[in-house]
């Protein structure tokens, strides 16, 4: 005869220390490191540098346990903004950090009197398109041969309430 003992334990969660801050030129190496692990067509260091240095670009880093794990960059033009780039370190994906970062960016855009966020995404990037649709973005068009490899881009827009 075998004896089986079940122990019912209460689920525990460890609080995660998260914060946001404006990106600095000193963050560019970390941004490139995250970007190259996420993209087949990554931004260059100079692309990140020029965006971080542009006073019309809102840039935010997501800090978890004192480590930069994500970034969002949006170029503001009057009452709308273009989402230039957003990324989360692969070790932190599928944990809600992308949504958290996007919500923070939307809050900052609203405070800057921006009422719409527009983005382009590769038409074959179904994971990203699905993410954006879940956040409320709607497809508004296609830019044919938009990317350097002649791939089409889906244009998406979110109205900021």
Secondary structure per residue as TSV (DSSP state, phi and psi in degrees):
chain	resnum	aa	ss	phi	psi
A	1	X	-	360.0	132.8
A	2	X	-	-108.5	149.2
A	3	X	-	-110.4	127.4
A	4	X	-	-113.1	128.2
A	5	X	-	-115.5	127.2
A	6	X	-	-106.3	132.9
A	7	X	-	-116.2	119.6
A	8	X	-	-91.5	121.3
A	9	X	-	-117.4	145.7
A	10	X	-	-75.4	133.1
A	11	X	-	-63.6	138.3
A	12	X	-	-121.0	147.1
A	13	X	-	-129.7	144.0
A	14	X	-	-96.7	126.1
A	15	X	-	-61.6	139.3
A	16	X	-	-106.6	127.4
A	17	X	-	-82.8	107.4
A	18	X	E	-120.9	150.8
A	19	X	E	-156.6	171.0
A	20	X	E	-125.0	150.0
A	21	X	E	-154.7	158.2
A	22	X	E	-66.1	143.1
A	23	X	-	-76.9	149.7
A	24	X	-	-120.2	161.5
A	25	X	G	-58.7	-30.1
A	26	X	G	-67.3	-11.7
A	27	X	G	-87.6	-9.4
A	28	X	H	-56.5	-42.8
A	29	X	H	-59.2	-43.1
A	30	X	H	-64.8	-39.6
A	31	X	H	-61.9	-45.6
A	32	X	H	-63.3	-41.0
A	33	X	H	-59.9	-45.5
A	34	X	H	-65.9	-45.5
A	35	X	H	-59.8	-43.4
A	36	X	H	-69.7	-23.8
A	37	X	H	-82.4	-15.4
A	38	X	H	-102.3	-23.1
A	39	X	-	-129.2	141.0
A	40	X	S	-76.2	-18.1
A	41	X	S	-130.1	68.1
A	42	X	-	-72.6	152.3
A	43	X	-	-67.0	150.1
A	44	X	-	-84.8	166.7
A	45	X	H	-60.5	-39.7
A	46	X	H	-67.4	-33.6
A	47	X	H	-64.8	-46.2
A	48	X	H	-62.7	-44.9
A	49	X	H	-58.6	-46.8
A	50	X	H	-66.3	-34.2
A	51	X	H	-71.3	-43.6
A	52	X	H	-65.0	-34.0
A	53	X	H	-82.3	-11.5
A	54	X	-	-80.9	122.7
A	55	X	T	-68.9	-14.9
A	56	X	T	-90.7	0.2
A	57	X	E	-104.7	125.5
A	58	X	E	-85.1	126.5
A	59	X	E	-129.2	130.1
A	60	X	E	-135.5	139.5
A	61	X	E	-108.5	143.8
A	62	X	E	-99.5	121.7
A	63	X	E	-107.5	126.3
A	64	X	E	-124.8	124.0
A	65	X	T	49.6	45.3
A	66	X	T	67.7	18.9
A	67	X	E	-123.8	134.1
A	68	X	E	-70.4	115.1
A	69	X	E	-118.2	-5.5
A	70	X	E	-161.1	163.9
A	71	X	E	-150.5	153.1
A	72	X	E	-142.7	134.9
A	73	X	E	-131.1	127.4
A	74	X	E	-135.2	129.2
A	75	X	E	-90.8	119.0
A	76	X	E	-90.2	132.7
A	77	X	E	-138.3	97.9
A	78	X	T	59.4	-115.3
A	79	X	T	-96.9	6.6
A	80	X	E	-132.7	167.5
A	81	X	E	-142.3	152.1
A	82	X	E	-106.8	125.9
A	83	X	E	-74.9	109.0
A	84	X	E	-78.6	-43.5
A	85	X	E	-164.3	145.6
A	86	X	E	-147.8	138.9
A	87	X	E	-157.7	150.8
A	88	X	E	-128.1	137.1
A	89	X	-	-55.1	137.5
A	90	X	G	-53.9	-31.9
A	91	X	G	-68.2	-12.2
A	92	X	G	-117.2	7.6
A	93	X	T	-73.5	156.9
A	94	X	T	62.9	28.8
A	95	X	T	-125.4	9.3
A	96	X	T	90.6	-0.2
A	97	X	H	-69.9	-35.3
A	98	X	H	-61.8	-45.7
A	99	X	H	-63.3	-43.8
A	100	X	H	-57.7	-44.3
A	101	X	H	-65.6	-42.9
A	102	X	H	-64.6	-42.0
A	103	X	H	-61.5	-41.4
A	104	X	H	-61.9	-45.3
A	105	X	H	-60.2	-43.6
A	106	X	H	-62.6	-38.1
A	107	X	H	-62.2	-44.6
A	108	X	H	-66.5	-38.7
A	109	X	H	-65.5	-40.6
A	110	X	H	-61.8	-42.0
A	111	X	H	-64.1	-24.5
A	112	X	T	-90.4	13.5
A	113	X	T	65.4	27.7
A	114	X	-	-89.9	132.8
A	115	X	-	-112.5	-0.1
A	116	X	E	-151.9	141.7
A	117	X	E	-118.7	127.3
A	118	X	E	-118.5	146.9
A	119	X	E	-147.7	161.3
A	120	X	E	-117.3	140.4
A	121	X	E	-139.9	142.7
A	122	X	E	-57.3	133.0
A	123	X	T	-60.5	-24.7
A	124	X	T	-88.3	-3.3
A	125	X	-	-87.3	74.1
A	126	X	H	-65.5	-32.3
A	127	X	H	-63.6	-47.4
A	128	X	H	-65.9	-43.4
A	129	X	H	-60.1	-43.7
A	130	X	H	-61.0	-44.4
A	131	X	H	-57.5	-50.4
A	132	X	H	-63.8	-40.8
A	133	X	H	-61.5	-39.5
A	134	X	H	-64.3	-25.7
A	135	X	T	-87.7	-2.4
A	136	X	T	104.6	0.4
A	137	X	-	-68.7	145.6
A	138	X	E	-120.3	140.2
A	139	X	E	-68.9	133.2
A	140	X	E	-123.8	-1.8
A	141	X	E	165.9	179.2
A	142	X	E	-127.9	135.6
A	143	X	E	-105.0	110.1
A	144	X	T	-71.0	136.6
A	145	X	T	51.7	40.7
A	146	X	-	-71.8	-40.2
A	147	X	S	-86.7	163.0
A	148	X	T	-59.7	-26.3
A	149	X	T	-89.6	12.4
A	150	X	-	73.2	15.0
A	151	X	-	-77.1	144.6
A	152	X	-	-73.7	154.5
A	153	X	E	-117.6	138.2
A	154	X	E	-90.9	129.7
A	155	X	E	-94.5	130.5
A	156	X	E	-128.0	151.4
A	157	X	E	-139.5	142.3
A	158	X	E	-127.9	125.0
A	159	X	E	-80.9	132.9
A	160	X	-	-95.3	115.3
A	161	X	-	-69.3	360.0
